Amino acid sequence: MIAVGTIINSKKLVFSNIPATSFGCCRKVTSSSTKVVVPIKAKEMSLKTSIEVSSNEGGGISSTDDSCGSKRRSTNIVWHKCSVEKSDRQELLKQKGCVIWITGLSGSGKSTLACALTRALHSRGKLTYVLDGDNVRHGLNSDLTFKAEDRAENIRRIGEVAKLFADSGIICIASVISPYRKDRDACRSKLPEGDFIEVYMDMPLRVCEARDPKGLYKLARAGKITGFTGVDDPYEAPLNCEIVIQQEGEVCPPPEVMAEKVICYLDAKGYLQA
């Protein structure tokens, strides 16, 4: 029998006897007086639990609201700070991390702008990543539906991932309808002042519906899908966004022109230099 240290909620070590045979790997240690069989894994476990007394990732579950209003179920957690910080990563990349949040109706050109923008920045040697609303639902958010609560969670998750990209020094481009101001504002609140750049694709509903790239407006008008933004569900336009993309008369600007408008903003605000 051997004594192994374990952690309980009071963060004290409690020693219990565990049969040495329960561990699959042992080695012989010879002393001047006797031979002792010491379970290697037991020693490693004892060392690990002694070091990790201050960590309790298996804490109880609660429904604590975080600063963005979402339910946070993890308790007894502490942020672990690393010696390599955002400024170090930005210096390495020769740019500043931020989130470019492109919002607008379905068919307004969000994905078109996102692709043109990332291509133009890439040609200038800038590291970007696009979080497209549909693409994210193939993996990270594949478990979410289009019900109101799931749509809000979809935006929250995208906001959290975008924040991580920005913290890594990458220029993150999020292309997602995100129809409600409160959800977009919650994502903005996660980032330092100025690092959330909201781009509003202010295109008329008739233009978006005429494009109807996925045929969703037609389905919504026929009543085959419900809760569709712009038809039977509202879109709340930004009140204080950084950039607005509109038609020039009756003509939509080319993707390259839209991308250049965003790049000019980034350059003026110093995001294209470390």
N, C-alpha and C positions, 0 to 999 in steps of 0.2 A: 504493500500500500504506500502511496505517496501523497504529499500535501500539495494541493494546487490552489493558487490564489484566484478568486473570482470576484466580480464587482456586483454589488447590489445597489439599490436606489440611493442609499445613504452615502454612496461613494467611499465605503470602507472595504477593505479586503477581508473576505471571509475564507478561511481555509477548510477544505473538506478532503477527506481521504478518497482517492480514486485508485482502483486496482491498476497496477502497472501493466497488466495484460491487455488493458483497454487501448493501449497505444501500440501502433504497429511497428515501431522502430526503436530499438534499444541498443545501447553500446556498453561495453565493460570498461569500468574505470578501476585501475589497480592502485591501491595504496600499500604502505609498508605493512599494514596489519591484516587487511581483508580485501576481498573483491566485492565491488558493489555494482549492481546493474542499475543504470540511470536511464529512464525513458527520455529520449531526446526531445520529443514533441512536448512532453510535460514541462521540461525546462524552458522551452521556447514560449509556451503558453504562459507560464508563470512570469517570465520576463516581460512579455507583451502586456499582460494585465497590470503589472506593476507600473509600467510606463503610462498606460492609458487611463489612469484613475480619473483624470480631469475631463475625459470625454465620455458622454453618455448619449450615443446616437440611438439607443433603443429606448428613449424616454417615452413617457405616456403620450397619448393622443389628446389634443384639445382643438378648439376652433378659435384660435387667436387671429384677429385681424391684423394684417401688416399695414405699412404706410400707404399702400395702394388700394386698400379695401378688400383684398382677396383673403380667402381663408388659408391660414398657415397652420398646418397640423404638426409640424416638427417643433419640439420643445427641448430645452436644455442644450442648445447648440451655440457655438461661439464661432465667429468669423476668423478663419486662419489666414493671417497676413503673410504674404510672400515677399522676399527681398527684391524680386524683379517686379517692378510696378508698371502701370500704364505708360508713364513717361519714358521708361526704358524701351518698351516695345515700340512706341511711336518714333523714338530716335532711331531704332533699328530699321523701321519701315520708311522713314522720312516722310511721314504724314501723320495726321491726327485722326483718331477714331471717332466716328459719329454715326448717327442713324438718320438716314434719309427715308422718311415715312411718306410713301405715295398713296394717297387716298382718293376715292372717287367712285362713281357708279360703275357697275359692270359694263364693259365696252367703252369706257372713257379713255383708254390708252395707257393704263397704269403699267402693265407688263411690257408694253412696247417701249415706254420711256425707260423703265428699269433696265431692259436689255441694251438699249442704246447708250444709256448712261454708264453702265458697267464696261461696255466695250470701249467707249471714249476714254474713261479713266484708266483702263488697262493699257491702252495705247500710250498713255502718259507715264506709265510705270507705277501706277497706284493700285494697291491691293483692295479689292472689293469683294462683297458676296451678296447675292440676291436671295431674299426670303420671299418667294412668290406664294400668294395665298393658296393657290391650288396645289403647288408642289409640296408645301408643308403638310397638307392633308393626306399626302401619300404615305407619310411616315410618322413624324412627331405627333401630329394631330389626327391620325387615322381613326382614333376611337371616338371622335367628336361628330355630332350630327349638326344640322342647321337650325336646331331649336335655339331660342333666345339665350338661354344659359350657356349652351355649348358654343355659340358664336362669341359670347363674351370671353369664355375660357380660351377659345382659339386666339383671340387678340392678345390676351394676357400672356400666353405662352410665347407667341411670336415676339412680344415686347421684351420678355425675359431673355430670349435667345439673342435678339438684336442688341440688347445691353451687353451681353457677353462678347459679342463680336466687336462692339465699339470699345470695350475695355481692353481687348487684345490689340487695339490700334488699327483695326480694319474699318473701312468705310462700308457700313452695312446698308443695303437698300431693301426696304420692306415694301412690297407691292401688294396691298390688300384693301378691300373695300372699306372695312372698319367704319360702319355707318354712324356710330354713336360717339359724340364728343367725349363723354365721360370715359369711355374705353381708351380713346386716343390720348386724352389728358393723363390717364393713369400710366400709360406707357411713357409719356413725356416726363412724368414726375420721377421715373426711375433713373434718369440720366442727369449729369451735371448741366447747369444752365448753358444753353446754346448748342448742346450736342444732339438735340432732337430737332431735326429740320423737317417740318411738315410741308409737303408739296400737294396742293389740291388740284386735281384734274377737273377743272370747272367746265365740263362739256354738257351741252343741253341734253335732256333726256331723249328728245327725238333723234338726236345724232347717235347716242348710245344704242337706242332701240333699233335704229336702222342698221347699225353694224351687226348687233346681236350675234357675236362670233360663236357662242355656244348654243344658240337657239333657246335660251332661257326666258327671254322676254315673251316669246311666242307661247311658251308653255305656261308662263304666269298669266298672260292675258286670257288663255283658254281655261284657267282655273285648275290646271293639272299640277302646279306647284303653288304653294302658299308661302307668305312671309318673305316675298322677294323684294329686295331693296329697290325702291323707285316705282314699284307697282302697288303693292299692298302693304309695304313696310317702308318707313321713312328713312331718308338720308339726311343727317344733320351736318350741313356744310361747316367747315372750320370758320371760326370768327377771327382768329389772329394767327393764321399760318404764315410761314416764312416766304413761300413761293406759290404763285397761282399760275397755272397753265390754262390759257383760254384759246378759243378760235380767233383767227385774224379775219374779221368779217365773217364770211361763211366758209372759210377754209381752215382746216386744222393744220397747225404747224408741223413740218416734217419731224421725225424722231430726233434727228441730229440737232435741229434747232432747239427743241425742248431740252435735250441733254446739255447743250451748251449754256442754256440759261441757268441750269442747276450748277454746272461747273463754275461759271462766273461767280455765283454766290459762294461756293466752297472756297474758291481762290481768294475772294475778298475777305472772307472770315478766317483765313489762315489755315484751313484744313488740309491743304495740299503741300504743306511744309511741316517739318517736325517742330 
